[in-house]
């Protein structure tokens, strides 16, 4: 055995010439690979979480805002569904009009009632206005009806009486409309003028309905 051979090491580790035994343990490459995989996974999760946060404060927020806008639009459109549509305007044949004269001109109520009857309206009471209105209506007249008539009967009759004021009475019963002729009233508007006025009203309602749907 050579003097350079450490004790306990047989001939397998005999030192000859310039070669020495390798005493260091081999590197454990498995641990390095595992650590690298864990690092990549952690970075991937961190990146995914960052993207989720970005989406939340940008695109995700926009989607939530859009959803909220649609919900708000639906709430606004709900009351409109209860309102009468332009096509719901009644025909003259289903409207009963009471005509009262609040002017000094004798026979004006009957003359106006006869003209309305020729145009298809049903006629109820005809005569002088009550003391509440007699000689006190300065304009073309007053149209008075129940609350439900505001967007139905009143516009149809009003199209024939240009400039008439429209009023409703929540406690009024029935569907009849009162036409109280004022001191400025001369005659009914022509049917051509009335139809034109109603056409403008229908177009305005249709545009408003379309705007609510689009929201």
WOWO-V744366 format. One record per backbone hydrogen bond with DSSP energy under -1.0 kcal/mol. CO is the residue of the C=O (numbers start at 1). NH is the residue of the N-H. If there is no record, write none. Layout:
co->(CO | CO)
nh->(NH | NH)
//
This chain:
co->(2 | 6 | 10 | 11 | 16 | 27 | 29 | 30 | 31 | 32 | 33 | 34 | 35 | 36 | 37 | 38 | 39 | 40 | 41 | 42 | 43 | 44 | 45 | 46 | 47 | 48 | 49 | 50 | 51 | 52 | 53 | 55 | 58 | 59 | 60 | 61 | 62 | 63 | 64 | 65 | 66 | 67 | 68 | 69 | 70 | 71 | 72 | 73 | 74 | 77 | 79 | 85 | 86 | 91 | 92 | 95 | 96 | 97 | 98 | 99 | 100 | 101 | 102 | 105 | 107 | 108 | 109 | 110 | 111 | 112 | 113 | 114 | 115 | 116 | 117 | 122 | 125 | 127 | 130 | 130 | 133 | 137 | 139 | 140 | 141 | 142 | 143 | 144 | 145 | 146 | 147 | 149 | 149 | 152 | 153 | 154 | 155 | 157 | 160 | 161 | 165 | 167 | 169 | 177 | 178 | 179 | 180 | 181 | 182 | 190 | 191 | 192 | 193 | 194 | 195 | 196 | 197 | 198 | 199 | 200 | 201 | 202 | 203 | 204 | 205 | 206 | 207 | 208 | 209 | 210 | 211)
nh->(5 | 9 | 13 | 14 | 19 | 29 | 33 | 34 | 35 | 36 | 37 | 38 | 39 | 40 | 41 | 42 | 43 | 44 | 45 | 46 | 47 | 48 | 49 | 50 | 51 | 52 | 53 | 54 | 55 | 56 | 57 | 60 | 62 | 63 | 64 | 65 | 66 | 67 | 68 | 69 | 70 | 71 | 72 | 73 | 74 | 75 | 76 | 77 | 78 | 81 | 82 | 88 | 89 | 94 | 95 | 122 | 177 | 124 | 179 | 127 | 181 | 129 | 135 | 108 | 111 | 112 | 113 | 114 | 115 | 116 | 117 | 118 | 119 | 121 | 120 | 97 | 99 | 101 | 133 | 134 | 136 | 183 | 184 | 182 | 165 | 180 | 167 | 178 | 169 | 149 | 150 | 152 | 154 | 156 | 157 | 158 | 159 | 160 | 189 | 164 | 143 | 145 | 172 | 98 | 144 | 100 | 142 | 102 | 185 | 194 | 195 | 196 | 197 | 198 | 199 | 200 | 201 | 202 | 203 | 204 | 205 | 206 | 207 | 208 | 209 | 210 | 211 | 212 | 213 | 214 | 215)
//
